[in-house]
């Protein structure tokens, strides 16, 4: 988060961790010190927990966007080749947080040639699905329009740029309903599991956006949402605790023996995504 200048999100994460119990005291001291440093170094990104001093989310987002736009334009004035350098980083350098940061900076630079180069790259190169989605978001933020034809595994997806979600809240309601089901089982007694599941689910939604599996999930009935919530719970629980308690998980989400095959398929899909995620490359 710090490498990609997401200071507000970093502060929120540290505040969340400080509320969790069961960690060693030195961890809390490190988190506290880092939070204090961030609040002092980047006051414009502070999100107050005081209702009377709270900045509306839209206003704060605008402040951060204005800062990002100012920094990008300043660098462009210093170096006219700056957009090409950012594009080169996105298209040719190893995947990293710096790649995502470059895409965010491209959102604030004018020029139709950037839109065309990004679109051609998405349609012609083999690009990780998560990076594809970030690039689509960049195109939408830049005001680009039209359709992009993407290769997603063994299928081709047609994406309308104007429809690309910019935040998790922009996804269809089914995406949040999966997390609501998981929250009912974990938010109080296993807040750490809920937090990591939320992060994983958000990235997973980005990675499958526009695919047949995505459309199937969005068209799914309640049973389908239960299956995905259970598979997500199972995946994160194994990662954090190192134990597989499939029967217990399926019982939590009302997944019957007749739904077991679909549950296992969803679990494998999530596991495959984790293995191929950007952070593992």
N, C-alpha and C positions, 0 to 999 in steps of 0.2 A: 504493500500500500504506500509506503514512503517513497519507494523507487518510482512509482507512477503518480506521485504527488496527490494521493487521495487522503489528505490529512484529516478531513472531517470524519471519514469512515474509520481511519485508524484510531481516532479519539473515541469514537463510539465503541469500537471493539475493546479497547482498554478499559473503558467504564464497565462494559459487560463482564469482562474477566475479573475485575475487582469485586464484583458482586457474587461471584462463584465461590463456593466454600470447598475446603479439603486440600488446598494447595499449600506448599511450603511458604513460610513468611517471606523468604528472600524473593520469591516470585512476585508477591504483592508489592514489595518495595521497588523492584525493577519496573513493574507496570506503572506504579504511582509516579516514579521519577520520569519515565518516558512521557506519561500523560502531561505532567507539569511542563516539561520542556516543549512539547507540541503546542500547548495552549499559549505559551509565552512567545514561541517563534512564529506561529501562524494564527494570530488572533482572528483573522477574517474567516477562518474555517471552523471556529469554535461553535458548537451547537449547545446552547445553554439548556440545562434541565429545569431552570426556573421558569414557570409559566409566564410570569410577569415580564421576564427579560427574554422571552423566547422569540427568535426570528422566524417568521413564516417560512416554510420550506421553499416555496417558490422564490421568495426574495433572496434567501440564502443561496439557492442554486444559481440565481442570476448573478449574485456577487462573485461566485466561483467561476462562472462562465466568463464574466467580464475580465477577471484576472487572467484566465487562460487565454482569452482572445488578445489581451494586451501583450502578454508575453510572446505569443506566436507572431504577432505583427511586428514587435520589436526585433525579434530574431530575423524576420524577413527583410526588414530595413537594413540590417547589418550584413545580410548575405542573401542575394537574389536567388541563389541556388538552393536555398533552404528547403522548399517543397520537394525538390528532386532528391535531396538527401534523406528526407523523411520517407519518401516512397521507396527508396533503395533499402532503407532499414526494414521496412515492412515486408518487401517482396523478396529480399535476398539474404538478409542476415538471420542467424539462428533465432528461433522463437524465444522470447523472453518478455518480461514486464516492459522493457524498453520498446518492444514492438507495439504493445498496446498504447503506451504513452505517445508514440509517434502517430498512431491513428487518431488519438484524441486531439493532438496538435493540428493535424490536417483538417480537422473539422472547422477550424477557425481561419483557414487561409483561402482566399478567393482564387478563382481560376477554373474554367471548365475543363482544362487539360487534366487536372487532378481527377475529376470525376471519370473521364474516359480511361485514364490509365488504371485506376482502381477497378473499373468495370471489366476491362479487358483482362486484367490479371485474375480476377475472380472467375471469369468464364473459361480461361485457358490453362491456368496452372492448377496443380494439385495442392489444395490449401486445407489445413486442419479446419474442421467444421466450426470450432469455437472462434478461430481467427476469421473465418468467413463471416460469421455473424457480426463480429466487431467492425469489420470493414463495411458491412451493410449498414450498420448504425452510423458510421462515419458518412456514408453517402447520403443517408436521410438527413443527418444534421446539416450537411452542406446544401440541402435543398434539391438534390438530384431527383429525377423522376424516371419512371419507366420500369422495365422488367430486366432482371438479371437471371441468367440460366446457370445454375450451379450443379456441379457433380457432387453428390453426397453418397459416398460409398459406391454401391452398384446402381444407383438411380440418379435421375436428373430432376432437379427441382426448379420450378419457375417462381421467382420471388418478386413481388411488387415492392419497390423501394419505399413507397409511401406508407406501406402497412407494417414495416419493420418496427417492433417494439423498442422503445428507447429506455424503458425501465421495466422492472419486474411487474409493476402494476399494469403495464400495457398489454401483457399477455392475456389471453382469454381466461375467464373465471375458473375454468377447470384446473389450471395450473395452481392457483391459490387454494382450491378446494383440496387438492392432494396434501398441501402443507397444513391445512386446517385439521384434517384427519390425523396427521402425525402429531400436531400440537396437542390434541386431546389426550394422547398417550404419553407424551414426553415433556411438555413445556414446564410442568411443575416439578416432577421428580427427576427428570434427566435434561436439564436445560442445556448442558454442553452438547448432548446428542442432537437436540433440536437445532442449536445454532449451526453445527456442521452440516446437518441435513439440509437446512435452508440454503447454505452456501452451495452445496453440491447440486441441489435441485435447480437453483437459478442458472448455474453453468450448464447443466444437462439440458434445460429447456432451450438455451441458446444453441447448443450443439446439434439438436435435432430439429431446429426450426425449419419448417417448410418440407420436411420429409413425410413419407407415407406413415411412419410411426408417430410423428407429431400429429398429423391429421386424425389418426386413429384414436390417439389419446384425447384430443379435443372433442371428438364426437362420442367418446365413451360414456357409458352409463355409470351409475354409482358403483357398481361392482368393479368396473375397470379402474376407477379412482382408488378404491380400497386396495386393489392389487398393487398399484404403483406406490401407494403410501406404505404398504407393508414391505414391499421390496426395498424401498428407500430406507426404511427403518432397519431392516435386516442388514443392508449394505453398510450403513454408518455404524451400527452396533458392533458388527464384526471388526470394523476398522479400529474402533476405540477400545473395545473390550477383548478382542481376540477370541471370542467364543461364538459358536453358531447355535442359536436357539430358534430354529425355524418353526417348530411346532408352536412354541409360545407366541412368536410373532404372528403367525397366521391366525391364531385364536384371537389375538388382540383386534385384528382388523376384519374378523368374520370371513376369512378366506377358507372356503370348504375344500374338501378333497377334489371336487370337480373343477375347482379353480386353480388347483395346485400347478398344473402345467403352465398356465399363463403367469402365475406368480414367479415360477422359476425362470421363465423366459424374460420377464421384466428385470429380475435380479441379474441375470447374465448380461443384459443390455447395459444396465448401470455399471456393472463391474468392468465391462469392456470399455465404457467411456472413461472410467477412472484410469485404466491402464494406458489409454491413449491421450490423456489430457495434456494440455500445454505444459503444465508444471513437470510432467514426467519426460518431456522431450528435451 
